[in-house]
Amino acid sequence: MVLFKCRVCGEAVEVSKNDVDLDCYVEELGKDFISITVTATMKCPSCGEPLFEAEDTIELELE
């Protein structure tokens, strides 16, 4: 578990990998690659403000 402190309400929240919301979508599809954007977020259970948000785009080679 990892401990995050909410910047808005100050609550300390223990977060496990099961608490993280993941979202992904296809950015681009080519003949030999696929580009995917993945977003990870977690909201404070007390006030609902984001504890963290992270986003990255990866490109995978298709065989």
mmCIF file of the N, C-alpha and C atoms, coordinates in Angstrom:
data_MODEL
# 
_entry.id   MODEL 
# 
loop_
_atom_site.group_PDB 
_atom_site.id 
_atom_site.type_symbol 
_atom_site.label_atom_id 
_atom_site.label_alt_id 
_atom_site.label_comp_id 
_atom_site.label_asym_id 
_atom_site.label_entity_id 
_atom_site.label_seq_id 
_atom_site.pdbx_PDB_ins_code 
_atom_site.Cartn_x 
_atom_site.Cartn_y 
_atom_site.Cartn_z 
_atom_site.occupancy 
_atom_site.B_iso_or_equiv 
_atom_site.pdbx_formal_charge 
_atom_site.auth_seq_id 
_atom_site.auth_comp_id 
_atom_site.auth_asym_id 
_atom_site.auth_atom_id 
_atom_site.pdbx_PDB_model_num 
ATOM 1   N N  . MET A 1 1  ? 0.836   -1.186 0.000   1.00 0.00 ? 1  MET A N  1 
ATOM 2   C CA . MET A 1 1  ? 0.000   0.000  0.000   1.00 0.00 ? 1  MET A CA 1 
ATOM 3   C C  . MET A 1 1  ? 0.879   1.246  0.000   1.00 0.00 ? 1  MET A C  1 
ATOM 4   N N  . VAL A 1 2  ? 0.356   2.287  -0.629  1.00 0.00 ? 2  VAL A N  1 
ATOM 5   C CA . VAL A 1 2  ? 1.035   3.568  -0.700  1.00 0.00 ? 2  VAL A CA 1 
ATOM 6   C C  . VAL A 1 2  ? 0.135   4.603  -0.037  1.00 0.00 ? 2  VAL A C  1 
ATOM 7   N N  . LEU A 1 3  ? 0.728   5.551  0.665   1.00 0.00 ? 3  LEU A N  1 
ATOM 8   C CA . LEU A 1 3  ? -0.033  6.581  1.359   1.00 0.00 ? 3  LEU A CA 1 
ATOM 9   C C  . LEU A 1 3  ? 0.025   7.889  0.568   1.00 0.00 ? 3  LEU A C  1 
ATOM 10  N N  . PHE A 1 4  ? -1.152  8.442  0.245   1.00 0.00 ? 4  PHE A N  1 
ATOM 11  C CA . PHE A 1 4  ? -1.257  9.736  -0.421  1.00 0.00 ? 4  PHE A CA 1 
ATOM 12  C C  . PHE A 1 4  ? -1.995  10.688 0.508   1.00 0.00 ? 4  PHE A C  1 
ATOM 13  N N  . LYS A 1 5  ? -1.589  11.963 0.483   1.00 0.00 ? 5  LYS A N  1 
ATOM 14  C CA . LYS A 1 5  ? -2.288  12.985 1.264   1.00 0.00 ? 5  LYS A CA 1 
ATOM 15  C C  . LYS A 1 5  ? -3.024  13.898 0.292   1.00 0.00 ? 5  LYS A C  1 
ATOM 16  N N  . CYS A 1 6  ? -4.310  14.075 0.519   1.00 0.00 ? 6  CYS A N  1 
ATOM 17  C CA . CYS A 1 6  ? -5.135  14.927 -0.343  1.00 0.00 ? 6  CYS A CA 1 
ATOM 18  C C  . CYS A 1 6  ? -4.704  16.385 -0.181  1.00 0.00 ? 6  CYS A C  1 
ATOM 19  N N  . ARG A 1 7  ? -4.480  17.064 -1.297  1.00 0.00 ? 7  ARG A N  1 
ATOM 20  C CA . ARG A 1 7  ? -4.059  18.467 -1.272  1.00 0.00 ? 7  ARG A CA 1 
ATOM 21  C C  . ARG A 1 7  ? -5.206  19.395 -0.878  1.00 0.00 ? 7  ARG A C  1 
ATOM 22  N N  . VAL A 1 8  ? -6.449  18.924 -0.998  1.00 0.00 ? 8  VAL A N  1 
ATOM 23  C CA . VAL A 1 8  ? -7.600  19.786 -0.719  1.00 0.00 ? 8  VAL A CA 1 
ATOM 24  C C  . VAL A 1 8  ? -8.055  19.656 0.734   1.00 0.00 ? 8  VAL A C  1 
ATOM 25  N N  . CYS A 1 9  ? -8.377  18.429 1.163   1.00 0.00 ? 9  CYS A N  1 
ATOM 26  C CA . CYS A 1 9  ? -8.932  18.248 2.515   1.00 0.00 ? 9  CYS A CA 1 
ATOM 27  C C  . CYS A 1 9  ? -7.895  17.773 3.532   1.00 0.00 ? 9  CYS A C  1 
ATOM 28  N N  . GLY A 1 10 ? -6.711  17.329 3.072   1.00 0.00 ? 10 GLY A N  1 
ATOM 29  C CA . GLY A 1 10 ? -5.659  16.915 3.989   1.00 0.00 ? 10 GLY A CA 1 
ATOM 30  C C  . GLY A 1 10 ? -5.748  15.479 4.467   1.00 0.00 ? 10 GLY A C  1 
ATOM 31  N N  . GLU A 1 11 ? -6.755  14.744 4.030   1.00 0.00 ? 11 GLU A N  1 
ATOM 32  C CA . GLU A 1 11 ? -6.917  13.351 4.450   1.00 0.00 ? 11 GLU A CA 1 
ATOM 33  C C  . GLU A 1 11 ? -5.779  12.483 3.914   1.00 0.00 ? 11 GLU A C  1 
ATOM 34  N N  . ALA A 1 12 ? -5.246  11.616 4.775   1.00 0.00 ? 12 ALA A N  1 
ATOM 35  C CA . ALA A 1 12 ? -4.231  10.641 4.362   1.00 0.00 ? 12 ALA A CA 1 
ATOM 36  C C  . ALA A 1 12 ? -4.963  9.379  3.923   1.00 0.00 ? 12 ALA A C  1 
ATOM 37  N N  . VAL A 1 13 ? -4.690  8.917  2.708   1.00 0.00 ? 13 VAL A N  1 
ATOM 38  C CA . VAL A 1 13 ? -5.415  7.793  2.122   1.00 0.00 ? 13 VAL A CA 1 
ATOM 39  C C  . VAL A 1 13 ? -4.413  6.706  1.731   1.00 0.00 ? 13 VAL A C  1 
ATOM 40  N N  . GLU A 1 14 ? -4.651  5.488  2.210   1.00 0.00 ? 14 GLU A N  1 
ATOM 41  C CA . GLU A 1 14 ? -3.848  4.343  1.781   1.00 0.00 ? 14 GLU A CA 1 
ATOM 42  C C  . GLU A 1 14 ? -4.427  3.826  0.473   1.00 0.00 ? 14 GLU A C  1 
ATOM 43  N N  . VAL A 1 15 ? -3.571  3.677  -0.530  1.00 0.00 ? 15 VAL A N  1 
ATOM 44  C CA . VAL A 1 15 ? -4.015  3.276  -1.859  1.00 0.00 ? 15 VAL A CA 1 
ATOM 45  C C  . VAL A 1 15 ? -3.307  1.989  -2.255  1.00 0.00 ? 15 VAL A C  1 
ATOM 46  N N  . SER A 1 16 ? -4.082  1.018  -2.739  1.00 0.00 ? 16 SER A N  1 
ATOM 47  C CA . SER A 1 16 ? -3.501  -0.202 -3.293  1.00 0.00 ? 16 SER A CA 1 
ATOM 48  C C  . SER A 1 16 ? -3.737  -0.184 -4.807  1.00 0.00 ? 16 SER A C  1 
ATOM 49  N N  . LYS A 1 17 ? -3.133  -1.118 -5.507  1.00 0.00 ? 17 LYS A N  1 
ATOM 50  C CA . LYS A 1 17 ? -3.293  -1.149 -6.961  1.00 0.00 ? 17 LYS A CA 1 
ATOM 51  C C  . LYS A 1 17 ? -4.742  -1.378 -7.375  1.00 0.00 ? 17 LYS A C  1 
ATOM 52  N N  . ASN A 1 18 ? -5.547  -1.975 -6.523  1.00 0.00 ? 18 ASN A N  1 
ATOM 53  C CA . ASN A 1 18 ? -6.959  -2.219 -6.842  1.00 0.00 ? 18 ASN A CA 1 
ATOM 54  C C  . ASN A 1 18 ? -7.808  -0.951 -6.758  1.00 0.00 ? 18 ASN A C  1 
ATOM 55  N N  . ASP A 1 19 ? -7.285  0.105  -6.115  1.00 0.00 ? 19 ASP A N  1 
ATOM 56  C CA . ASP A 1 19 ? -8.022  1.359  -5.959  1.00 0.00 ? 19 ASP A CA 1 
ATOM 57  C C  . ASP A 1 19 ? -7.853  2.307  -7.143  1.00 0.00 ? 19 ASP A C  1 
ATOM 58  N N  . VAL A 1 20 ? -6.877  2.035  -8.005  1.00 0.00 ? 20 VAL A N  1 
ATOM 59  C CA . VAL A 1 20 ? -6.562  2.932  -9.116  1.00 0.00 ? 20 VAL A CA 1 
ATOM 60  C C  . VAL A 1 20 ? -7.516  2.673  -10.286 1.00 0.00 ? 20 VAL A C  1 
ATOM 61  N N  . ASP A 1 21 ? -8.096  3.747  -10.811 1.00 0.00 ? 21 ASP A N  1 
ATOM 62  C CA . ASP A 1 21 ? -8.960  3.645  -11.989 1.00 0.00 ? 21 ASP A CA 1 
ATOM 63  C C  . ASP A 1 21 ? -8.097  3.779  -13.238 1.00 0.00 ? 21 ASP A C  1 
ATOM 64  N N  . LEU A 1 22 ? -8.200  2.806  -14.140 1.00 0.00 ? 22 LEU A N  1 
ATOM 65  C CA . LEU A 1 22 ? -7.453  2.829  -15.399 1.00 0.00 ? 22 LEU A CA 1 
ATOM 66  C C  . LEU A 1 22 ? -8.414  2.995  -16.565 1.00 0.00 ? 22 LEU A C  1 
ATOM 67  N N  . ASP A 1 23 ? -7.992  3.804  -17.513 1.00 0.00 ? 23 ASP A N  1 
ATOM 68  C CA . ASP A 1 23 ? -8.762  4.012  -18.725 1.00 0.00 ? 23 ASP A CA 1 
ATOM 69  C C  . ASP A 1 23 ? -7.773  4.002  -19.884 1.00 0.00 ? 23 ASP A C  1 
ATOM 70  N N  . CYS A 1 24 ? -8.168  3.431  -20.995 1.00 0.00 ? 24 CYS A N  1 
ATOM 71  C CA . CYS A 1 24 ? -7.279  3.449  -22.157 1.00 0.00 ? 24 CYS A CA 1 
ATOM 72  C C  . CYS A 1 24 ? -8.111  3.569  -23.432 1.00 0.00 ? 24 CYS A C  1 
ATOM 73  N N  . TYR A 1 25 ? -7.479  4.138  -24.450 1.00 0.00 ? 25 TYR A N  1 
ATOM 74  C CA . TYR A 1 25 ? -8.134  4.230  -25.747 1.00 0.00 ? 25 TYR A CA 1 
ATOM 75  C C  . TYR A 1 25 ? -7.077  4.256  -26.836 1.00 0.00 ? 25 TYR A C  1 
ATOM 76  N N  . VAL A 1 26 ? -7.483  3.860  -28.020 1.00 0.00 ? 26 VAL A N  1 
ATOM 77  C CA . VAL A 1 26 ? -6.586  3.795  -29.165 1.00 0.00 ? 26 VAL A CA 1 
ATOM 78  C C  . VAL A 1 26 ? -6.470  5.189  -29.773 1.00 0.00 ? 26 VAL A C  1 
ATOM 79  N N  . GLU A 1 27 ? -5.240  5.691  -29.845 1.00 0.00 ? 27 GLU A N  1 
ATOM 80  C CA . GLU A 1 27 ? -4.956  6.984  -30.468 1.00 0.00 ? 27 GLU A CA 1 
ATOM 81  C C  . GLU A 1 27 ? -4.871  6.851  -31.982 1.00 0.00 ? 27 GLU A C  1 
ATOM 82  N N  . GLU A 1 28 ? -4.124  5.828  -32.414 1.00 0.00 ? 28 GLU A N  1 
ATOM 83  C CA . GLU A 1 28 ? -3.868  5.664  -33.840 1.00 0.00 ? 28 GLU A CA 1 
ATOM 84  C C  . GLU A 1 28 ? -3.620  4.186  -34.127 1.00 0.00 ? 28 GLU A C  1 
ATOM 85  N N  . LEU A 1 29 ? -4.090  3.738  -35.279 1.00 0.00 ? 29 LEU A N  1 
ATOM 86  C CA . LEU A 1 29 ? -3.869  2.370  -35.724 1.00 0.00 ? 29 LEU A CA 1 
ATOM 87  C C  . LEU A 1 29 ? -3.253  2.415  -37.106 1.00 0.00 ? 29 LEU A C  1 
ATOM 88  N N  . GLY A 1 30 ? -2.050  1.882  -37.220 1.00 0.00 ? 30 GLY A N  1 
ATOM 89  C CA . GLY A 1 30 ? -1.357  1.848  -38.494 1.00 0.00 ? 30 GLY A CA 1 
ATOM 90  C C  . GLY A 1 30 ? -1.204  0.415  -38.979 1.00 0.00 ? 30 GLY A C  1 
ATOM 91  N N  . LYS A 1 31 ? -0.576  0.258  -40.112 1.00 0.00 ? 31 LYS A N  1 
ATOM 92  C CA . LYS A 1 31 ? -0.383  -1.070 -40.693 1.00 0.00 ? 31 LYS A CA 1 
ATOM 93  C C  . LYS A 1 31 ? 0.492   -1.948 -39.804 1.00 0.00 ? 31 LYS A C  1 
ATOM 94  N N  . ASP A 1 32 ? 1.493   -1.360 -39.145 1.00 0.00 ? 32 ASP A N  1 
ATOM 95  C CA . ASP A 1 32 ? 2.412   -2.161 -38.344 1.00 0.00 ? 32 ASP A CA 1 
ATOM 96  C C  . ASP A 1 32 ? 2.572   -1.659 -36.908 1.00 0.00 ? 32 ASP A C  1 
ATOM 97  N N  . PHE A 1 33 ? 1.660   -0.794 -36.430 1.00 0.00 ? 33 PHE A N  1 
ATOM 98  C CA . PHE A 1 33 ? 1.724   -0.309 -35.050 1.00 0.00 ? 33 PHE A CA 1 
ATOM 99  C C  . PHE A 1 33 ? 0.342   0.092  -34.556 1.00 0.00 ? 33 PHE A C  1 
ATOM 100 N N  . ILE A 1 34 ? 0.228   0.199  -33.227 1.00 0.00 ? 34 ILE A N  1 
ATOM 101 C CA . ILE A 1 34 ? -0.970  0.737  -32.582 1.00 0.00 ? 34 ILE A CA 1 
ATOM 102 C C  . ILE A 1 34 ? -0.494  1.661  -31.468 1.00 0.00 ? 34 ILE A C  1 
ATOM 103 N N  . SER A 1 35 ? -1.091  2.823  -31.374 1.00 0.00 ? 35 SER A N  1 
ATOM 104 C CA . SER A 1 35 ? -0.746  3.813  -30.364 1.00 0.00 ? 35 SER A CA 1 
ATOM 105 C C  . SER A 1 35 ? -1.897  3.897  -29.365 1.00 0.00 ? 35 SER A C  1 
ATOM 106 N N  . ILE A 1 36 ? -1.583  3.683  -28.077 1.00 0.00 ? 36 ILE A N  1 
ATOM 107 C CA . ILE A 1 36 ? -2.606  3.605  -27.037 1.00 0.00 ? 36 ILE A CA 1 
ATOM 108 C C  . ILE A 1 36 ? -2.287  4.616  -25.933 1.00 0.00 ? 36 ILE A C  1 
ATOM 109 N N  . THR A 1 37 ? -3.297  5.341  -25.473 1.00 0.00 ? 37 THR A N  1 
ATOM 110 C CA . THR A 1 37 ? -3.141  6.243  -24.331 1.00 0.00 ? 37 THR A CA 1 
ATOM 111 C C  . THR A 1 37 ? -3.765  5.591  -23.104 1.00 0.00 ? 37 THR A C  1 
ATOM 112 N N  . VAL A 1 38 ? -3.001  5.555  -22.009 1.00 0.00 ? 38 VAL A N  1 
ATOM 113 C CA . VAL A 1 38 ? -3.446  4.972  -20.744 1.00 0.00 ? 38 VAL A CA 1 
ATOM 114 C C  . VAL A 1 38 ? -3.490  6.087  -19.700 1.00 0.00 ? 38 VAL A C  1 
ATOM 115 N N  . THR A 1 39 ? -4.589  6.164  -18.961 1.00 0.00 ? 39 THR A N  1 
ATOM 116 C CA . THR A 1 39 ? -4.753  7.156  -17.908 1.00 0.00 ? 39 THR A CA 1 
ATOM 117 C C  . THR A 1 39 ? -5.029  6.432  -16.592 1.00 0.00 ? 39 THR A C  1 
ATOM 118 N N  . ALA A 1 40 ? -4.301  6.825  -15.529 1.00 0.00 ? 40 ALA A N  1 
ATOM 119 C CA . ALA A 1 40 ? -4.503  6.277  -14.186 1.00 0.00 ? 40 ALA A CA 1 
ATOM 120 C C  . ALA A 1 40 ? -4.942  7.412  -13.268 1.00 0.00 ? 40 ALA A C  1 
ATOM 121 N N  . THR A 1 41 ? -6.035  7.210  -12.533 1.00 0.00 ? 41 THR A N  1 
ATOM 122 C CA . THR A 1 41 ? -6.545  8.245  -11.627 1.00 0.00 ? 41 THR A CA 1 
ATOM 123 C C  . THR A 1 41 ? -7.011  7.625  -10.316 1.00 0.00 ? 41 THR A C  1 
ATOM 124 N N  . MET A 1 42 ? -7.066  8.450  -9.292  1.00 0.00 ? 42 MET A N  1 
ATOM 125 C CA . MET A 1 42 ? -7.606  8.050  -7.990  1.00 0.00 ? 42 MET A CA 1 
ATOM 126 C C  . MET A 1 42 ? -8.176  9.295  -7.338  1.00 0.00 ? 42 MET A C  1 
ATOM 127 N N  . LYS A 1 43 ? -9.413  9.222  -6.884  1.00 0.00 ? 43 LYS A N  1 
ATOM 128 C CA . LYS A 1 43 ? -10.053 10.353 -6.223  1.00 0.00 ? 43 LYS A CA 1 
ATOM 129 C C  . LYS A 1 43 ? -10.062 10.148 -4.718  1.00 0.00 ? 43 LYS A C  1 
ATOM 130 N N  . CYS A 1 44 ? -9.999  11.245 -3.986  1.00 0.00 ? 44 CYS A N  1 
ATOM 131 C CA . CYS A 1 44 ? -10.053 11.209 -2.525  1.00 0.00 ? 44 CYS A CA 1 
ATOM 132 C C  . CYS A 1 44 ? -11.434 10.716 -2.102  1.00 0.00 ? 44 CYS A C  1 
ATOM 133 N N  . PRO A 1 45 ? -11.497 9.717  -1.220  1.00 0.00 ? 45 PRO A N  1 
ATOM 134 C CA . PRO A 1 45 ? -12.803 9.219  -0.784  1.00 0.00 ? 45 PRO A CA 1 
ATOM 135 C C  . PRO A 1 45 ? -13.573 10.224 0.081   1.00 0.00 ? 45 PRO A C  1 
ATOM 136 N N  . SER A 1 46 ? -12.891 11.192 0.660   1.00 0.00 ? 46 SER A N  1 
ATOM 137 C CA . SER A 1 46 ? -13.562 12.176 1.523   1.00 0.00 ? 46 SER A CA 1 
ATOM 138 C C  . SER A 1 46 ? -14.169 13.335 0.747   1.00 0.00 ? 46 SER A C  1 
ATOM 139 N N  . CYS A 1 47 ? -13.367 13.960 -0.156  1.00 0.00 ? 47 CYS A N  1 
ATOM 140 C CA . CYS A 1 47 ? -13.858 15.169 -0.829  1.00 0.00 ? 47 CYS A CA 1 
ATOM 141 C C  . CYS A 1 47 ? -14.064 14.993 -2.328  1.00 0.00 ? 47 CYS A C  1 
ATOM 142 N N  . GLY A 1 48 ? -13.568 13.895 -2.905  1.00 0.00 ? 48 GLY A N  1 
ATOM 143 C CA . GLY A 1 48 ? -13.779 13.632 -4.320  1.00 0.00 ? 48 GLY A CA 1 
ATOM 144 C C  . GLY A 1 48 ? -12.776 14.282 -5.256  1.00 0.00 ? 48 GLY A C  1 
ATOM 145 N N  . GLU A 1 49 ? -11.857 15.063 -4.721  1.00 0.00 ? 49 GLU A N  1 
ATOM 146 C CA . GLU A 1 49 ? -10.822 15.678 -5.552  1.00 0.00 ? 49 GLU A CA 1 
ATOM 147 C C  . GLU A 1 49 ? -9.780  14.630 -5.942  1.00 0.00 ? 49 GLU A C  1 
ATOM 148 N N  . PRO A 1 50 ? -9.127  14.783 -7.096  1.00 0.00 ? 50 PRO A N  1 
ATOM 149 C CA . PRO A 1 50 ? -8.124  13.805 -7.510  1.00 0.00 ? 50 PRO A CA 1 
ATOM 150 C C  . PRO A 1 50 ? -6.926  13.765 -6.557  1.00 0.00 ? 50 PRO A C  1 
ATOM 151 N N  . LEU A 1 51 ? -6.561  12.544 -6.129  1.00 0.00 ? 51 LEU A N  1 
ATOM 152 C CA . LEU A 1 51 ? -5.317  12.364 -5.382  1.00 0.00 ? 51 LEU A CA 1 
ATOM 153 C C  . LEU A 1 51 ? -4.150  12.369 -6.349  1.00 0.00 ? 51 LEU A C  1 
ATOM 154 N N  . PHE A 1 52 ? -4.364  11.766 -7.514  1.00 0.00 ? 52 PHE A N  1 
ATOM 155 C CA . PHE A 1 52 ? -3.366  11.802 -8.578  1.00 0.00 ? 52 PHE A CA 1 
ATOM 156 C C  . PHE A 1 52 ? -4.015  11.493 -9.909  1.00 0.00 ? 52 PHE A C  1 
ATOM 157 N N  . GLU A 1 53 ? -3.372  11.962 -10.966 1.00 0.00 ? 53 GLU A N  1 
ATOM 158 C CA . GLU A 1 53 ? -3.753  11.664 -12.345 1.00 0.00 ? 53 GLU A CA 1 
ATOM 159 C C  . GLU A 1 53 ? -2.460  11.508 -13.130 1.00 0.00 ? 53 GLU A C  1 
ATOM 160 N N  . ALA A 1 54 ? -2.377  10.464 -13.927 1.00 0.00 ? 54 ALA A N  1 
ATOM 161 C CA . ALA A 1 54 ? -1.200  10.236 -14.765 1.00 0.00 ? 54 ALA A CA 1 
ATOM 162 C C  . ALA A 1 54 ? -1.674  9.730  -16.116 1.00 0.00 ? 54 ALA A C  1 
ATOM 163 N N  . GLU A 1 55 ? -0.991  10.174 -17.174 1.00 0.00 ? 55 GLU A N  1 
ATOM 164 C CA . GLU A 1 55 ? -1.366  9.760  -18.523 1.00 0.00 ? 55 GLU A CA 1 
ATOM 165 C C  . GLU A 1 55 ? -0.105  9.569  -19.353 1.00 0.00 ? 55 GLU A C  1 
ATOM 166 N N  . ASP A 1 56 ? -0.104  8.525  -20.163 1.00 0.00 ? 56 ASP A N  1 
ATOM 167 C CA . ASP A 1 56 ? 1.022   8.260  -21.056 1.00 0.00 ? 56 ASP A CA 1 
ATOM 168 C C  . ASP A 1 56 ? 0.519   7.568  -22.311 1.00 0.00 ? 56 ASP A C  1 
ATOM 169 N N  . THR A 1 57 ? 1.175   7.855  -23.413 1.00 0.00 ? 57 THR A N  1 
ATOM 170 C CA . THR A 1 57 ? 0.841   7.220  -24.685 1.00 0.00 ? 57 THR A CA 1 
ATOM 171 C C  . THR A 1 57 ? 1.995   6.290  -25.061 1.00 0.00 ? 57 THR A C  1 
ATOM 172 N N  . ILE A 1 58 ? 1.637   5.058  -25.406 1.00 0.00 ? 58 ILE A N  1 
ATOM 173 C CA . ILE A 1 58 ? 2.634   4.080  -25.807 1.00 0.00 ? 58 ILE A CA 1 
ATOM 174 C C  . ILE A 1 58 ? 2.325   3.597  -27.220 1.00 0.00 ? 58 ILE A C  1 
ATOM 175 N N  . GLU A 1 59 ? 3.369   3.202  -27.916 1.00 0.00 ? 59 GLU A N  1 
ATOM 176 C CA . GLU A 1 59 ? 3.211   2.675  -29.266 1.00 0.00 ? 59 GLU A CA 1 
ATOM 177 C C  . GLU A 1 59 ? 3.694   1.236  -29.264 1.00 0.00 ? 59 GLU A C  1 
ATOM 178 N N  . LEU A 1 60 ? 2.851   0.337  -29.743 1.00 0.00 ? 60 LEU A N  1 
ATOM 179 C CA . LEU A 1 60 ? 3.165   -1.079 -29.797 1.00 0.00 ? 60 LEU A CA 1 
ATOM 180 C C  . LEU A 1 60 ? 3.316   -1.519 -31.251 1.00 0.00 ? 60 LEU A C  1 
ATOM 181 N N  . GLU A 1 61 ? 4.316   -2.317 -31.487 1.00 0.00 ? 61 GLU A N  1 
ATOM 182 C CA . GLU A 1 61 ? 4.554   -2.833 -32.838 1.00 0.00 ? 61 GLU A CA 1 
ATOM 183 C C  . GLU A 1 61 ? 3.683   -4.065 -33.063 1.00 0.00 ? 61 GLU A C  1 
ATOM 184 N N  . LEU A 1 62 ? 2.984   -4.085 -34.173 1.00 0.00 ? 62 LEU A N  1 
ATOM 185 C CA . LEU A 1 62 ? 2.146   -5.235 -34.531 1.00 0.00 ? 62 LEU A CA 1 
ATOM 186 C C  . LEU A 1 62 ? 2.960   -6.207 -35.392 1.00 0.00 ? 62 LEU A C  1 
ATOM 187 N N  . GLU A 1 63 ? 2.782   -7.479 -35.132 1.00 0.00 ? 63 GLU A N  1 
ATOM 188 C CA . GLU A 1 63 ? 3.522   -8.494 -35.896 1.00 0.00 ? 63 GLU A CA 1 
ATOM 189 C C  . GLU A 1 63 ? 2.627   -9.144 -36.915 1.00 0.00 ? 63 GLU A C  1 
# 
